[in-house]
Amino acid sequence: MQGVSVVICCYNSALRLPETLRHLSKQIVSSSIRWEVLIVNNNSTDSTASVAQAEWKSYKLAIPLRIVDETKPGLSAAREKGIGEALYDYLLFCDDDNWLAEDYVNNVYGLLAGNATLAAVGGNNTGAYEVTPPAWMNFFGNSYAIGKQGNGEFEILEGTRYLVGAGMAFKREAYQAIKQKGFGFYLTDRIGNKVVGGGDVELCFIFKLAGYSIAYSANLNLQHYMPAGRITEAYLVKMWHQYSYSWLVFEAYKLLLTGSKIAVDEAYWKKVARQRLLEKAPFLLRYIKSKVKGDLIFYLPYEVELMYNVYLLRNTDKLMELINELRSKVGYE
């Protein structure tokens, strides 16, 4: 059915939801466009459901808000539930801390309805901070789904570029098509307070391998609320230290997305990992000094790239398994 389903996945979201729903209540949407708000309650132990119902009811809107439960923990499971329960053909992932601009829903509909080969679209995510953000936030913004995701008014994101899940909208038809082609997901997004993710990036990569495009639009704007506890050095380091498996999966997708027909095997990837580690060696002293000084912008990417390539060296068999599975799905010859 034509329309937009705004899917909000919630885990103990009672404190965050009111402001998110307040922004949704201010949406200016053409009367010809049907839309709804769908709350996926993912094992919350607080009053998420009752807060959502009471908050939405207070606005006296004709737009329905529904609540469904997903008992399997994790953002990926909750999003899958939302996709299955949504009434409309266009799905919009709005996190419980995303404050959408008043024309967001209307613009999502226009963008997806007006582009036949477009599977997904995203825009500009601006940080809204509980406290003054640290100086390093500008460099690491993408790790928090904050930043401008493209250039100009509208841009098709080619190659290995992707959209973050916060504010991403996509077509159910495209999602069903990748499922029918046998694509599954190797990554699971956030589970409870575990900060590792990558499911949104993987979805974008699968759309591309299946022949769809994804795009940036300057007409999609939201604020992403950041509480003080999420913009600490400890939180950032913990998040980055859990990237290795996600990067291994991305390595497989990127090989195919770049059109490479190179004959790769475990020996090839071991050589790649060793070469990358050797290239890091001259900067080891700088890394040590940077870590002592707390220079996150240098030491953390360096450190995590070392960790990843050591992980790759030990898991080339897993990478080849991923590559071969993906090649079988896209008809690689």
N, C-alpha and C positions, 0 to 999 in steps of 0.2 A: 504494500500500500504506500502511495506517495506521501512523504512527510518526513519529519526529523524526530528521532528518539534520542533524547539527551540521557546518556547512561552515566550514573554516578555510583562508583563502587566504593563501599564504605566499610571500614574496620574501626570501630570505636570513634565515630565521627561526630558525636553529639555536640562538641564544642566548635567544630569547624563548619558544620553544615549551614547554620543560620545565615552567615554572610554569603555563602555560595548561593543559597536559595534566594536570598534577597536580590542578588544581581540577576539571577534567572527570572525573577518576577518582573523585572524591568525590561525584558526583551520586547522589542518592537518588531513584530512579525506580521507579514501580510496576512490578511484575513483568508486568503486562498490557500495558505500553507498550514497543514495540520502538524502539530507537534505535541510531545509529551515529555514528562520527566520520569525516569525510571531509576529508582534507588535499589541497588543490589546490596543487601545487608549480609556481609561476609563474616559470620561468626562474632559479631559485636557483642561485648558484654556490658555495654553501657546503654543509654536510652536513645541510640541512633534512630530507631524506627519511629518512636513516639515524638521525638524532636522534629523529625522531617515532616511528619503528618501535621503537627500543630503549627509549625512555621509556615508551611505552604497554605494551609487553611486560612491563616491570618490575612493573606493577601486577597482572598475572595476572587480567585481567578477561575476562568472556565477551563483552563489548561489542566489536564489530569496529571496527578502525581501518583505513581504506583510503587509499591515496595515488594520486592521478591527476596527470598532467602537463598544463599548459596553456602552450604555447609563445608565444602572443600576449601581449605584455606589458601589464600593467595590471590593477588591481583589478576593474574591470568585466568584463573578459574572463575573469578567474579565477572570479568569482562566477557568470557564465553557464555556465562549465564545471561548476562545482559543482552548479548547479541541474539540469543535464542528466544528471549522473552519480549524483545522490542516489537512494537506494533508497526513501525515504519521502515521504509527502505534505506534511509540514510541514518547512520549511527554516529553520534557525537560523544566521544569520551571526554567527560568533564570530571576532573578529579575533585575530591571533596574540599580542596583548597584553591580551586580555580574560579576566578571572578570574571565572567564573560562580559565583554562590551555589549551594549544593548542591541546591536545589530548582528551579533554573532550567528544566531540560529538562522535568521533570514538570509544572511550571506552564504552560510554553508549550503543551504538549499539551492540557491542560485548557482553556485559554483559547481556542485555535483550534478545538478540537473542539466547544466549547459555544456558539459564536456563528456562525451560518450566514452572515451578511453581513459578517463581519469578515475582512479580507484580511491585516492585519498588526498586530503588537503589539510594544511595547517598554516599558521601565521606567526604573529609576533607575540611572544610571551614575556611580559615585563614582571620583574620581581616586586613584590609588596612585602616589606620587611617589618617584623616586630621590633627589631633593634637595628641600629646602623650596621650595614653589612661590612665585613672585613675587606681590606683592599684587594685581596686575591679573588673576590667574588666575580669580578668582570672576566677574569681568565677562565674560571671554572663554571661559569654560568650554565653552559650546556649540560653539565652533569646534574643540574637541578631543573632541567627543562625550562630554562630561561634564556631568552635571546631571540634575535631575528633569524628566521629560518630560510630566508631567500633574499632576492634582490628585486627592485622595481615593484611594479604593481602586481605582477603575476609571473611566476617562473616555474617551468617544469624542472624538477630536481633530477638531473641525470646521474648516471654512474652509480657510485656508492653513497650518494647523499640520501638522507632520510628525514623523517619527521618524528618528533617526540610524541609520546602518547597523550600528554596533557593538551587538550584542545584539538586532537586529531579527529577528523570526520572522514567517514568512508562509506562506500556502497555495500549494502548487504549482498547484492548480486555478485560483486567481485570477491567478497569473502567466501561465499558459497562455491564459487568457481574454483578457487585455490584448494578448497577442501575436496572437491570432486576430482581434482587432478592428483590427489594423494599427498599434498603438502601437509605436514604436521609442524609442530613447534618444538624445537630443542630447548628453548629457554622459557623459564617462568619468571614473571615479574615479582615484585615485592610480596613477601609472605610475612604477615604480621609486621614486626619491626625490622625484619631482615631487609637490607637496603639494596641487595644485588638485583639487577633487572636485565633489560635488553629485549623483552618481548615486543615492544613497539618498533624497535629497529628491525627486528626479524620480520615482522609483518610487512614492513615497507619493502624489504628485500624480496620477500616471496611475491608480493604484488608485481614487482618488476620482472622477476623471473617468469611469471605467468603472462607477461606481455602487457601489463597495465602501466600507467604512469602515475606519479604522485607529484603534487605541486604545492608551492607556497603562494599565499595571497596576502597582500598588505591590508586587505579588508577584514581580516580575522585577527582580533586583538583581545587579549585577556591579561589579567594580573594573576600571578602565581604567588600565593601567600607563603612566606617563609618564617616560621617561628624561630626564636633565638637558638633553640637546641639543634636545629638542622644546619646552621651555618657556623659550626665550630670546626676547628681543625681536626678534632678527633672523629667527628662524623664524616667529614670529607675523606680522611685517610681510610677509615673503615670501608667506605663505599668503594673507593678505588682499589683497595686490596682484594676485593671480591670480583674483579673484572676478568680474571684470567680465562675462566671457562667461556664467558660471553665472547671474549675476543677470539677464542679458538673457533667458535661457531661462525663469527663474522668473517674470519679468514676464509672459510669454505665458501660462503656466499659471495665474498668480494672476488674470489678467483673466477667464479662464473659470471658475475656481473660485468667484469672488465673484458669479457669475451675471450679470455685466455684459453688457448687450446694446448698449452704446454703439457707435456707428459710428466705428471708429478707422481712421486711415490714417497715412501717414508724417508728414504735416503735424501731426496730433494729437500724435504722440510727440515730434516736435521741439519743439513748444510745451511739453509736459510737462517735457522735459529742461531747456529754457531756464528754465522757472519754478523748477524745483528748484535750479538753479545760482544764480539770483537770490536765492532764499531763504537760500542759504548765505553770500552776500556779506557781510552784517553781522557775521558771526562770523569773518571772515578774520584779523583781528588776533589774536583769541583763539587761533585755530588756530596761527598762527606762534609765539606765545608758548608754547603748549602743546607744540609740537614741540621748541622749544629746551629746554624743561624736561624733556622726555621723558615727558610726561603721555599715555601711550598711550590711556587710556580716552576722552579727548576727541579727540586729534589723529588717531588711526588711522581710526575710523569716518568722521570728517569728510573726511579725505583720500581714502578709498576711495569714498565717496559722490560726491565731485567727479570722481574718475577714472571711475566708472561712468557718470555722467550725460554726461560728455564722450564716452565710448564709445557710449552710447545715441544721442547726437546724430549721430554718424557712422555708425550702423548701424541706423537705423530701417527700412531695407529688409529687413534680416535679421530684425528683430523681427516685421514684418508677415508675412513668409514663415512664421515659426514659428506665429503666431496663426492664419493661414489653414489651415495644415496640421492644427493641433489641432482647429480648428472643424470641419473636414471629417470628423474621426474621431469626434467626439461628436454629430454630427448637428445642428450649430448652424444655426438658421434666422434 
